[in-house]
Amino acid sequence: METKTPDISVIVPVYKVEAYIERCAKSLFEQTYDNLEYIFINDCTPDNSMEILDKVLALYPHRVHQVKIINHQTNKGLAAGRNTGLEHATGKYIGWVDSDDWVETAMFEGLYKMAEKHNSDIVWCDFYNSCAEYEARQSQYCKENKIDYIKSVLLGKILAVVWCSIVKKELYIKHNIFYPEKQRIMEDMVQTIKLLYFSENIKYVPEAYYHYVKDNADSITARWNTDPAIQEAVQANLNAVFDFLNNTELRFALQKDMRYSKLVYKKGLLNSLDIQTFQQWKELFKEENKYVLSCPNMTLRQKMLGWSISHGWWFVAKIWIYIKTKIIN
């Protein structure tokens, strides 16, 4: 019998997610859309994640023939896992799911119907920030053209993530777009902007299909404000974005947005309650600190605190820490 080419290859890197993988896998195997390919990348996970995945798969025998499990011989990281998935994917579109997250069962049907209707290169949707206490919907809306999307990403108005979208595989292959394996965070941003630049037709679905789980303390994004190595990766990936855009015809239209993006992506450091973190804010992308008062997508408090720190007015930071500490206590 002739094997049908999958419409979507769903790629799921797996590492230290034994508390999450069951819910993730069930949400995938219960998708309302059938013509899918599932690719799980075992990145030498040291826990029972793969055993749990096998048990879940046994509950969905009709999905077994759609599943590929690829085992890395050594731990290589998330970016390498995604690249391995791309190498083995046979679908027309690529979808991504992180193995500590989960998705609505209608996700890939909803995205694919939009893609087919408009012959889109990229289709994306909203998502939920999800933790034990609550869920909050995060809008990913922007105008359906690549310049507005790139501007929104640079200014932090929407997140540059691959997991709430599907993308034509040929975009990756034709333009040799793969994930930078030496960086541990924000590699999504580099690839998303490259994919957007080369796209011709992008569409937005106003549904929240994806649940981004923020309870996982082992995740890299949970540690970036306190880990210097992760901060270096943020800086390297932002610089990679700027290098790419500065070699395109969009560099003039996006010049101001690229400047502000450095401030936007380090603003989280201003939510700290210690002087050392404020010092890190001052030194990271130091050349852009002079623009902090005019930077969009920063609160007035962040702007005033950043302006004071950039001028060495540490007494303002100390007063802020004192006030916040008293309120918390």
C-alpha positions in Angstrom: 0.0 0.0 0.0 1.3 3.4 -1.0 2.3 5.6 2.0 0.8 9.0 2.0 3.1 11.9 2.5 2.3 13.6 5.9 0.9 17.1 5.7 2.7 18.1 8.9 5.7 16.7 10.7 5.5 17.5 14.4 8.9 17.6 16.0 9.3 17.1 19.7 12.8 17.2 21.4 12.8 15.2 24.7 15.0 15.9 27.7 14.2 15.7 31.4 10.5 16.0 31.1 9.1 12.9 32.9 6.7 15.1 34.8 5.3 16.6 31.6 5.7 14.1 28.7 2.5 12.1 29.3 0.2 15.2 29.0 2.2 16.4 26.0 2.1 13.1 24.1 -1.6 12.5 24.8 -2.5 16.0 23.4 -0.6 15.1 20.2 -1.9 11.6 19.7 -5.5 12.9 20.2 -5.2 15.5 17.4 -8.4 15.8 15.3 -6.2 15.9 12.2 -4.9 12.5 11.1 -2.3 13.0 8.4 0.5 13.8 10.8 4.0 12.6 11.4 5.4 12.6 14.9 9.2 12.8 15.4 10.4 12.5 19.0 14.1 13.2 19.6 15.6 11.5 22.6 18.4 13.9 23.6 19.9 11.3 26.0 17.4 12.2 28.6 18.6 10.8 32.0 15.1 10.2 33.5 12.1 8.0 32.5 10.7 10.3 29.8 11.1 7.8 27.0 9.6 4.9 29.0 6.6 7.1 29.8 6.3 8.0 26.1 6.3 4.4 25.1 3.5 3.6 27.6 1.4 6.5 26.2 2.0 5.5 22.6 0.7 2.0 23.4 -2.6 3.6 24.3 -2.9 4.9 20.7 -2.1 2.0 18.4 -3.5 3.8 15.4 -0.7 6.4 15.8 2.2 3.9 16.0 2.9 3.9 12.3 3.1 7.7 12.3 5.8 7.9 15.1 9.5 8.2 14.6 11.8 8.0 17.7 15.4 9.3 17.0 18.0 8.7 19.7 21.0 11.0 20.1 24.2 9.2 21.2 25.1 12.2 23.4 23.2 15.1 24.8 23.3 17.9 22.2 20.7 20.4 23.4 17.4 21.7 22.1 18.7 23.3 18.9 20.4 20.2 17.8 17.3 18.2 18.6 15.3 20.4 16.3 17.9 20.1 13.5 17.7 16.3 13.9 14.0 16.5 13.6 14.2 18.6 10.4 16.6 16.0 8.9 14.1 13.2 9.4 10.9 15.2 8.6 9.0 14.2 5.5 5.9 16.5 5.9 4.9 19.5 3.8 4.8 21.6 6.9 6.9 21.6 10.1 5.3 22.0 13.5 7.1 22.2 16.8 6.1 21.2 20.3 8.3 21.4 23.4 7.9 18.2 25.4 7.0 20.0 28.7 4.2 21.8 26.9 0.8 20.6 25.5 -1.6 21.6 22.8 -5.3 21.7 22.1 -6.5 18.7 20.1 -7.7 21.0 17.2 -4.3 22.8 16.8 -2.9 21.2 13.7 -6.2 20.9 12.0 -6.8 24.6 12.5 -3.4 25.7 11.4 -3.3 23.4 8.4 -6.8 24.4 7.1 -5.7 28.0 7.1 -2.4 27.1 5.3 -4.1 25.1 2.6 -6.8 27.8 2.0 -4.2 30.5 1.4 -1.2 28.4 0.3 0.7 30.1 3.2 4.3 29.7 4.0 3.8 30.3 7.7 0.6 30.1 9.9 0.7 31.0 13.5 -1.7 31.3 16.5 -2.0 32.6 20.1 -1.0 30.6 23.1 -1.5 30.3 26.9 1.1 31.0 29.5 0.4 28.1 31.7 1.4 27.4 35.3 -0.2 25.5 38.3 -2.1 28.5 39.6 -3.5 30.0 36.4 -3.5 30.3 32.6 -3.2 33.6 30.7 -3.8 34.0 27.0 -0.9 35.6 25.1 -2.0 37.3 21.9 0.4 36.8 18.9 -1.7 39.2 16.7 0.1 41.4 14.2 -0.6 42.5 10.6 -0.2 39.7 8.2 3.0 40.9 6.5 6.6 40.1 7.3 7.8 43.7 8.1 5.1 44.2 10.8 5.7 40.7 12.2 9.5 41.3 12.4 9.0 44.7 14.0 6.6 43.1 16.6 9.2 40.5 17.4 12.1 43.0 17.7 10.0 45.1 20.1 8.8 42.2 22.1 5.2 42.7 21.3 4.9 39.1 20.2 7.2 36.2 20.9 9.5 34.8 18.3 8.7 31.2 19.0 8.3 28.3 16.6 5.9 26.2 18.7 2.7 28.0 17.9 3.1 27.8 14.2 3.5 25.6 11.2 6.1 26.5 8.4 6.6 25.0 5.0 9.5 22.7 5.1 10.8 24.0 1.8 11.5 27.4 3.4 14.0 25.6 5.7 15.6 23.6 2.9 15.7 26.1 0.1 17.3 28.8 2.3 19.4 26.5 4.5 17.8 27.5 7.7 18.8 25.5 10.7 19.1 26.1 14.4 22.4 27.5 15.9 23.5 24.6 18.2 26.0 26.6 20.2 23.3 28.9 21.7 20.9 27.7 24.4 18.2 30.4 24.3 16.4 32.6 21.8 17.6 30.5 18.8 13.9 30.7 17.9 14.2 34.4 17.2 17.1 34.0 14.7 15.3 31.3 12.7 11.8 33.0 12.9 13.1 36.2 11.4 14.9 34.4 8.6 11.8 32.4 7.8 9.7 35.5 7.8 12.1 37.3 5.5 12.0 34.6 2.9 8.2 34.0 3.2 5.7 35.4 0.7 2.4 34.6 2.4 1.8 34.5 6.2 -1.5 34.0 8.0 -2.7 34.4 11.6 -5.3 32.2 13.3 -7.0 34.0 16.2 -7.2 30.9 18.4 -5.0 29.9 21.4 -4.0 26.4 20.6 -0.7 26.0 22.5 -0.1 25.8 26.3 3.4 27.1 27.2 4.2 25.6 30.6 6.1 27.9 32.9 6.4 25.6 35.9 9.4 23.7 34.7 12.4 25.0 36.8 14.8 23.0 34.6 13.9 25.0 31.5 16.5 27.5 30.2 14.0 30.4 30.0 13.4 30.0 33.8 17.0 30.8 34.4 18.1 33.4 31.9 18.0 36.4 34.3 20.5 34.7 36.6 22.7 32.7 34.3 25.6 34.7 32.7 26.1 32.0 30.0 22.5 32.2 29.0 22.8 36.0 28.9 25.7 35.6 26.5 23.6 33.4 24.3 20.9 36.1 24.2 23.4 38.6 23.1 24.9 36.3 20.5 21.5 35.5 19.0 20.4 39.1 18.9 23.6 40.0 17.2 23.0 37.2 14.7 19.5 38.7 14.0 21.0 42.2 13.4 23.8 40.8 11.2 21.2 39.1 9.0 18.8 42.0 8.8 21.6 44.5 8.1 22.4 42.5 5.0 18.9 42.9 3.6 16.9 45.7 2.1 14.9 45.9 5.3 17.8 47.4 7.3 16.7 51.0 6.8 13.0 50.3 7.7 14.0 48.4 10.8 17.0 50.4 12.1 15.2 52.0 15.0 13.5 48.8 15.9 16.8 46.9 16.1 18.1 49.5 18.4 15.2 49.3 20.7 15.1 45.5 20.7 18.3 45.4 22.7 16.6 47.3 25.5 13.4 45.3 25.3 15.2 42.0 25.6 17.1 43.0 28.7 14.3 44.8 30.5 13.6 41.7 32.6 16.8 42.4 34.5 15.2 45.6 35.8 12.6 43.6 37.7 15.3 42.4 40.1 15.8 43.3 43.7 19.6 43.3 43.8 22.3 45.7 42.6 24.3 43.1 40.9 21.5 42.3 38.4 21.1 46.1 37.8 24.8 46.2 37.0 24.3 43.4 34.5 21.5 45.5 32.8 23.8 48.5 32.6 26.6 46.6 30.8 24.5 44.4 28.5 24.1 46.3 25.2 25.5 49.4 27.0 25.6 51.5 23.8 21.8 51.6 23.6 21.1 52.7 27.2 20.8 56.3 26.1 17.6 55.5 24.2 15.8 53.9 27.2 13.4 56.8 27.8 12.0 56.5 24.3 11.9 52.7 24.1 8.5 51.2 23.4 7.2 48.2 25.3 8.8 49.2 28.5 7.0 50.4 31.6 7.5 53.9 33.0 9.1 52.4 36.0 11.5 50.4 33.9 12.4 53.4 31.9 13.1 55.6 34.9 15.1 52.9 36.7 17.1 52.1 33.6 17.8 55.8 33.0 19.0 56.3 36.6 21.2 53.2 36.5 22.7 54.2 33.1 23.8 57.5 34.7 25.2 55.8 37.8 22.5 57.0 40.1 22.6 53.9 42.3 20.8 55.6 45.1 17.6 55.4 43.0 18.0 51.7 42.6 18.7 51.2 46.3 15.5 53.2 47.1 13.5 51.0 44.7 14.9 47.8 46.3 14.1 49.1 49.8 10.5 50.1 48.8 9.8 46.7 47.0 11.3 44.7 49.9 9.1 46.5 52.4 6.0 45.9 50.3 6.8 42.2 49.9 7.5 41.7 53.6 
